[in-house]
């Protein structure tokens, strides 16, 4: 995945190094010991613990594991062709990561989940270590290169329209789910 630096006014592409990710301006990001990339910047936090708390993350995880989202997953499969392993998917507000493996399980190298909640990202990594997981604020600037993703998924999450347009390749798909009947 072509991740971008999240330091204010930088936005350079991050390159893998022996010790993490580094941009041309010298900003460096380590991989957390749990396996995700922490690209969250101080200005992206409105509280000391941004995103969903442990209790909310675990409650949603239990609810999803009980199969309550099976109908939604089956509906979403109509717009997902999992036979295309090169299709890069960016999941905005991925939460604890249940939808990623359910929809894109054959393509972990082409999937990137982004969430603001550290407890959610940690749980996502535990459940699908092969995918790319990023702790970042998807409300502002998406930490991916211009025109670098084929699909953006936002299930009940944020939809920064300008950033979605910037990140999607020409002909890319935006898959949204919003609360309703």
N, C-alpha and C positions, 0 to 999 in steps of 0.2 A: 504494500500500500504506500502511496506517495503522501506521507504526512507532512504538514507544514508546521513551522515554528509558531508558537502561540504567544511569544513575547510581543508586547505592543509595538506596532509599526514595523515589525520584522517580516513575517510571513514567508521566509525562505524555506525551501524544501529541506526536510531533515534527511540526513544520510546515515546509514548504519556505520558505527565504528566498533572497535573492540569493547568499548565500555558503555555503549548506548546509542543515542541518536544525537547528531550535531548538525547545525545549520552553517551556512557560509559565514555568518556573522559571529560564529563561535559559541552560540547558545547551546547548552548541552542538557539532555534529558536521559536519566537512567531508567531502566526497566525496574519496576517495583519487584520485590522478591516474590510476590504472588503471581507475577507474570504479565501485568498490564503496563501500558505507558501512561505516566502521569504528566499530562500537558496542561493541567489546570494552573492558571495564573492568579495571583492575589486579587486582581481587579475583577475576576470572574466569580468571586465568592460574595454572597450577600450575608453569609453567616459563617461561623467557625466550622460548621458541619453541613456543607451544601448538599442538596439532593435529598432523596428519601433516607429516613433513618433505618436502623437495623430491623426494628419491629415491622415497619411497613414493607421492606424488601422481603423479609421472611414470610410474612402473611401472603403477599402476592405470589411468591414462589410456591407455597403450599397450595394455594388456590389453583394455580396453573398446572401443577403436578397432578391434581385431582381430575384434570381433563376438561375443565370448564371453558377452555379456549379452543377446543378441538374443532368446533364449527367454524370459528374464525380462521384457524390455520388451513382448513380445507378450502375455504373461500379464497384465501390469499394464494393458495397454490395455483389457481387459474392464471395468475399474473406472474408467476415465478417459473422460469424454465431452469431447473436444476441440472440439466444435461449440458449446460454451457459453463464449464469450469473457469473460463477466463472472464466471466461477467463479474466485475467488482461491485460489491454491495456494501453500502454504508447505512447502518441502522442507527437512526437518531433517537436518543432516549431509550436505549436497548434494555434498560433495567437489569434484571438479574440474568438475562440472556436466554430465556426459554425459547423465544421465537427463532433465533438464529439457527440452532441445530435442527429445529423442527422443519424449517423451510429451506435451509441451505446446507444441510448436514454433509453433503457430498463435496462441498467446496470450502473447507475452512480457510484455505489460503487466499480466498477471494472475498472473505467477509471481514468487516470491521464494525464493531459495536462501540458506540460512544454514549457515555452517561455521565452525569454530574455527581452521582452518588457513589462514594467509595465502597460502601457495603455491597451495593448492587454489582459493581464491576468485579469485586473480589469473588462474589458468588458465581458470576458469569464465567470467570477464568476457571474456577473449580470444575464447572460442568462441561466446558468445551475449551480446553487448553490450546488446541491447535489454531483457533481463530485469533484475530488481532483485536485487542480490547484497549480502549483509550478512555482515561478519566479526563474529561474536558467539558466545557460549557457549550453546548450546541445552540444556545440561544443567540449567540453573537456571531463569531466567525468559525466556520467549520474548519477543523485542522487538516484539510486535505487539499491537494493541488487542484488548480483550475482544470475543468473538463477531464477529471481523472476517474470518475465512477460511472458505472452503467445503470445502477439502480440505487435509489435512496428510499429507505423504508422509514416511515414515521407512524408508529402505532400508538395513538392516543397521546403523542408527544408534541414537541415543538415543531414548528414549520417555518424556519427563517427563509422566506421565499427568495430573497436576493442571493443568499448563500447557496441555496439549493440549485438555482440556475447556474451559478458560477461553478459549482462542483460537478454537475452532471455533464456527461459527454453529449454531443449532438445526437438526438434520437434516444437518449436515456429515458428510463422510467422512474416516475415518482409514485410510490405505493403508499397511500394514506388510509388510516382507519381513524374514525372519529366516533365518539359516543353517540348513540342513537338507536333507533329501532332497526 
